[in-house]
Amino acid sequence: MTAPMKASATATTDPSPLLRQIPSVDELLKRPSLAALEERLGRPLLVKSARRVLDELRRQIAAGEASEVSASELERRIAAATEAASAFSLRPVINATGVILHTNLGRTPLAPAAVEHLTEVAFGYSNLEYDLERGQRGRRDTHTEGLFAELLGAKTTLVVNNNAAAVFLALNTLAGGGEVVVSRGELIEIGGSFRIPEICAKSGAVLREVGTTNRTRIADYAAAINPRTRALLRVHPSNFRIVGFTERPGLEQLVALGREHALVVMEDLGSGCLADLSALGLGDEAPVGRSLAAGVDVVTFSGDKLLGGPQAGILTGRRELLAKIRKNPLFRALRVDKLTIAALEATVRLYLRGDLDAIPALRMVRATKTEIARRADRLAAQLARLPGVSVRLEDGESVAGGGSAPGQFLPTRLIAVTHAHWSAERLAERLRRHSPPVIVRVERECVMIDLRTVFEAQESQVVDAFHAVGS
Ligand SMILES: *Cc1c(COP(=O)(O)O)cnc(C)c1O
């Protein structure tokens, strides 16, 4: 082992004595902590990290920035570099923001039953496209089709990669080469560059805007219909609200107009809730069933918004239209894999059982302020015992997020935390860099914790995180 040697190295002294002291990679990897790491993470990664650390040291020596070569310091750096290189990039975080469908944080957590089923399917082979009755090739749609039929009535469904894909595919199949009529009040943009005018353009359908930003009447739609018109599209204004002097026709009126002119009536619901949440103040989140009952021909919605399942886009509606969509070659390009189908099937089965509390997103939407306040009291007491930490409880609001129920808030109880040594911004940053990361809101110079989106089992981790980052 190389003993550390001090040298008063400056840019002008000869660096070669220091360079000669640098141990070889082989020598370094024999040191006990690195040998243990090799066992756990494999030699190639360790060798790469060691080379990188030694290169950096050579650069430092040449620049006169290093005054010694310490094998134990190199050992520490190589271990840290290897750990960093082997850490997963995508990893769990604790969402203490109170935004339930937080798109940046992976939208909706899956139900344990969904995780269990997808794990089981992922481990081996499955009947993804194999008809076990007949012993011949089957279709992957069949696994969820029957369940949606039971849940939504006698309708067919198709599942694609996400709702953006569903809207695109429906427009491309049903309105491509023709015109689609959309109200100016519904030409929305969703985060991640989903914009209705651009999706229309890419789908090959020509957008016919009608009405105004705040008011569109059925007569506006009627006046836009011409021999090239193929569809009327209703879009859920997911992430904003127009209030005041507003008007838009009811779905039934739109459907009647469509029927009269033999046009397809499509509705992009965005969040597409399968349960009625109006009692919880999320009255705008029209359940999918209501749109189908109104006679909409094709409804599209997301799997990972209020439905509470995996990322997916679901198309449901009239059988012959969905059959056409299914024949579109783009359907194959946008199809979902077995993991999505497994998680979606398990999630939809929970709806059929009426077990809404087993779906985390719905459980979080349905949690009452009293329930959250009880947990907040308990956690605040634990946080208050940490050195430097001050807490206060206050009333606040959680949001559904992810383009659901805009302008509607769920009453909650917030823990407002301040720290003797750190500003709220710095504290939030330190929590974010902690493992596991804790993501919080910063408001009025306080770190705000909304337990609506924190699982009970994560509460002790939140306390640990504050303990660790406070010092
Ligand atoms: C969220 C949303 C989309 C996009 O759905 P993804 O599943 O994110 O692709 C499209 N339309 C509306 C109205 C939405 O709310």
The ligand as a Gaussian input file, in Angstrom:
#p B3LYP/6-31G(d) Opt

LIG

0 1
 C      -53.736000      14.348000     -20.263000
 C      -54.511000      14.622000     -21.480000
 C      -54.087000      14.142000     -22.719000
 C      -52.819000      13.372000     -22.869000
 O      -52.914000      12.135000     -22.221000
 P      -51.597000      11.258000     -21.966000
 O      -52.113000      10.007000     -21.349000
 O      -50.747000      12.068000     -21.053000
 O      -50.953000      11.047000     -23.275000
 C      -54.863000      14.411000     -23.816000
 N      -55.995000      15.125000     -23.712000
 C      -56.442000      15.599000     -22.529000
 C      -57.724000      16.383000     -22.498000
 C      -55.699000      15.374000     -21.370000
 O      -56.133000      15.835000     -20.200000

